[in-house]
Amino acid sequence: MTKIAIRGYTSRPSVAPGDSLTFHVSCDVPGEYEAQLIRIVQGEPDPNGPGVKEFEVDAPVNGTYQGRTHRTQLGGYVEVPDPDGVLGGVDGFSVHLFLAATTPQFGRQGVISRWSEADHAGWALTIEDGALVFTVGDGNGATASARLGRRLFADAFYSVVATYDAAAGRLTLEQHSVVNSTNSRFGKVVPLDTDANAAADVSFTPAVPDVPVIIAGLAEGVPEGERTWVVANLNGKIDAPKIFAGALTDVGPLHRGELPDGVPALARWDFIAGVTREGIASDPVKDVGDGGFDGVCVNQPDRGMTGWNWDGRWEVFTTAPEQYGAIWFHADSLDDCRWPADAELTIPSDLRSGCYALRVRQGEAEDHIPFFVTAPRGTATAKILFLVPTFSYRAYANTQVVQNAESAQAVTGQISVLEDRDLEINEKPEYGLSTYDYHADGRGCQYSSWRRPILNMRPRYRHEFGAVWQYPADLHFTDWLEAQGFEYDVATDDDLMVEGAELLKRYNVVVTGTHPEYYAREMLDAWETYIAEGGRAMYLAGNGFYWIASQDPDKPWLIEVRKGESGDQAWRARPGELYHATSGERGGLWRMRARAPQKVFGTGYIAHCLDISVGYTQMPDAADERVAWMFEGIGPDETIGDFGLIGGGAAGLEVDQYDLTLGTPPNTLLLASAFGLSQNARLVPESQYFAHAGMSGEQHPAVRGDITYYTSGNGGGVLATSSMAWCGSLSHNDYDNNVSRFTANVLRRFAEDRPLEEIV
Amino acid sequence: MPLSDPLDYRDKTADALEVFHARRREVVGRLLTPEMLELQRTMREPETIEKYPHYHLVMNYLRLAPAVGKSFVYAEEPYRRYRIGLITQRGTPAEILDESRGVFDNERDARHAVFRLRLEHIGIDVPA
């Protein structure tokens, strides 16, 4: 098997002339590698298509670099600096927290520690063999541990107290179940007998290693340089951790969530402190006591999570923060590889807007590291803008669905074909997860980062779902633009977040990618403003504007997605956990927030159909004289797009439907509909009410893709082709076909300065 | 008697699944014919279903097999050379079967070989 031996990422998705970005590369074998800037036009090597088209570009970044092997820290945790050793506890201390371990059987996991694993120095509360253990060590081989005789039930909340009495030379450890009707996997009817305590003698003075306090892991050792590496990462929730001076004897108040009278806390972390209506910052952790031991989250653990005292009455962390004191840590989360930069590129002023990559080669190993170059800031160099859906690229980044979800092939309707990149992603957890994957403890992954190698966002890659998907699929469109001689700029979702409608307004027409599924409110607002004020949109896609996404305001390379309560969903947020931590907004489907895609784009997602694609039958509105210009060169009886690289048709993978009840503008023309999808094509869950038989492409009338057109005010309008496969048909027959012709007719007209004729 | 150790309790879904799979495998074995095998190799699924309306009962059962151990088409050189692989636990290398289990120059033949292998894996005699 060919291994992936070199890979990298950029600091940001898009840059304008004059901007800089950095490249971060890791090689399995240290040594020289060659870097070359590439302009990418077409990324699919399918021999039935036009083939890969990429061009070398002169740039100062081209050259030879010394490749290094970089380590990636996985797993979420909180790091609290304690340079003076105040929390070292040599004079005695107590630590309390609420804990719901989600994989207590997964081996040794750190819960809270001030401990160097390399030399067994300091103190640590851990889970071992499914049970809690409290350990101190002197760093010279002496350790003592209090070990509970009752294992933790998974996903059940416990109150945990550990103490060290220096004068008595004694450790104690106690766990007490605090399961209520809603805070744990099961409720109060289960007669648990897992409360337990243990003690151990200590005949030495514990060491105070030069490490920070780590919540949800253990410091690997005393850091060399600035970085503390963390091991034994926890899967589970921790709520309200706190440290007191001295060994507490009356721990009853702690089990009730109260503070003991007259015992000041050395540190008392409130994970929901700082919450506003706009959410809670991802990284800061506040010490609400007097000690000033503020911490920082690493690798984006889940915030805004239901806590030990959540009673199910309130579902929003911003309105009942006192019940949302938990952080859910996962041993496989990742927010940034944090590799040092190998190279930096300042975009030359004359570099045309488009899709680029840094090609890195070391021997036989090769990677393309994509990024996008916009027009110079505040300007447009063409009438046409191609808006690259970088939020959706992130949502799908490094998906491992086929190799982990048994239902994946029932969804795709085909036996899966996987390649080396798929196998590499699943084998090596340091690539991180997508919003389609589950953490090892069963929680859906709700954050996705740009700052890691995204192996499935590469030219020459065909997605595990059986077709080109997202980035390489969108390159079908750029290839067609170039082949047809259209001049265009590109910009990304990330640019849209910064510039809003002003970005779109510089262009006469804006074209989507093939699958702009994940959208932030700010981006939807921009589109709606643009179109209402006379802008023109070509939605050459399927399943767009579907899931709610938020961008982390402090870490813009990161997006948040929480799936549920309905939708074509890879996972479902648990009760009370649907609201985004990074924005405070409700997650899930835009449809459930009164912004169904139909309201702006005319159509919205209705069915997945990943096995075969079909063509469109023209509807009566296609004969309307007011749209005759769209059908120039196309006969009235022609099926549109009964050919193509994706499933053999232009309507496939995921398709959208015209629906007045969901907000399709009343003046919309229904130009064509694609029927004949297969038994594997299925109506999306949110359009099913009773789950009756007959929801397939063979039987259900809504399982179809619709081509629609409407005009907005001020000379604007929207064309929707409603299929992810549309652009896969553009190059058929050397670009001479009715999908290409129809697309060109519309794009040419939309790009003109004169307003569209109003259709009402 | 109270519950004191989570290890005392196993997930009895496995018992129900054992019965379920025995029933479904009996159905799959009964529906499978040499003609269906050949159609799977040569035709697109909608056309196959038109000839064998219960074809999807066979295919859906095979597609819904547990992920770990499931066979897949390994694109050793996409569009040129394919082999058969088995999915393994996340965090471990996938298992690529020996070339004696098949090397293919197109996806269709490779998918057909995986189809036959999945039938073998559930104990169904596959006609040559």
Interface residues (C-beta under 8 A of the other chain):
Chain A: M1 T2 P45 D46 P47 P104 Q105 G130 R150 R151 L152 F153 A154 V190 P191 L192 D193 T194 Q400 V402 Q403 N404 A405 E406 S407 A408 Q409 A410 G413 Q414 I415 S416 V417 L418 E419 L423 N426 E427 K428 P429 A440 R460 R462 D611 I612 G648 G676 S678 Q679 N680 E698
Chain B: M1 P2 L3 S4 D5 P6 L7 R44 E45 P46 I49 H56 M59 N60 R63 L64 A65 P66 A67 K70 F72 V73 Y74 A75 E76 P78 Y79 Y82 G85 I87 R90 G91 T92 P93 A94 I96 E107 A110 R111 V114 F115
